[in-house]
Amino acid sequence: SNSSTPSYRINHIRQCMRKVHGISLRQTIQVDEDVTITAYFAGHVLGAAMFLVRVGSESVLYTGDYNMTPDRHLGAASVDRCKPDLLITESTYGTIVRDSKRSRERDFLKKVHKCLDDGGKVLLPVFAIGRAQELMMLLEQYWERSDLAYPIYYSSNITSKSNVYYKLYINWTNQKIKDSFAEGNPFDFSHIKVFDKKLVDSKEPMVVFASPGMLHSGMSLEIFKAWCTEPKNMVIMPGYCVANTWGARILAGAREIPVDGSRVAPINIHVKHLSFSAHADAKGIMQLIRHCEPKAVMLVHGEASRMDVLQQRIEDEYGLHCFAPSNDETWTDSK
């Protein structure tokens, strides 16, 4: 079919949803006589899971997105030493080793506070679930400790709904959050309010969480275009940006952006990249491989150049067969 023809319709989605079965963490489902599926905590966002699929005597562990470093609201990925025949792992940050989380948090808070004290506004492009809650918790606690009065807003209705789910599924969070739950729900934010679009033109210092996280459309891009000409303002990119999105372009040094029709605005805003991504970095990926002891590794969900470097490292350090197939490429087990 051509690109304008949808490959599936609403009735296909409904048919698919009727086949969905819920599964608990570390629960094993017997699909038939030969096939079992086990879910493991992935630590990426609320609800993220790895799946170990066993078919007879062979097995595959599919990670999806995962994080090997605990953060403020979720623990690290947790999986048994399952020794799968094949580990299929994401490789988003396959060649990057991030500095300590505490150091990044200090830097982030220092930059936000200084920008506000200097009369500027801070834009935080985030996806509605995951990093939004993590950074909201960080700012909420800092505002409480520092007795700050600057307003903090979030613009996404999805974020509001997501926060409800975080309140409901507190059992997915880390032990510190569970322990503090008796004193109050940590996702009931007292310093963070819903954003009114009329505030875009306000001259007052403020912090705004807006989605999407890559500045490719939506409210985050609209606010960026309104604020980007003012050098007192700041945009902090806390996550990964796909090539050719405006998030990636401004991180690469773009100096102007089209705002309406043929009009172009200069980008004078301070641009910072402080990664709070919930994807495993190179150290985390290697840690998972060492723990699981697979017989072979397949890399997915990454940039080709980084995957090539990671593939070579896995083969050199662990002596494993590792490969990174292209889209639409079929891989056949040769054993």
Secondary structure, 3 states (H helix, E strand, C coil): CCCCCCCCCHHHHHHHHCCCCCCCCCCEEECCCCEEEEEEECCCCCCCEEEEEEECCEEEEECCCCCCCCCCCCCCCECCCCCCCEEEEECCECCCCCCCHHHHHHHHHHHHHHHHHCCCCEEEECCCCCHHHHHHHHHHHHHHHHCCCCCEEECCHHHHHHHHHHHHCHHHCCHHHHHHHHHCCCCCCCCEEECCHHHHHCCCCCEEEECCCCCCCHHHHHHHHHHCCCCCCEEEECCCCCCCCHHHHHHCCCCEEEEECCEEEECCCEEEECCCCCCCEHHHHHHHHHHHCCCEEEEECCCHHHHHHHHHHHHHHHCCEEECCCCCCCCCCCC
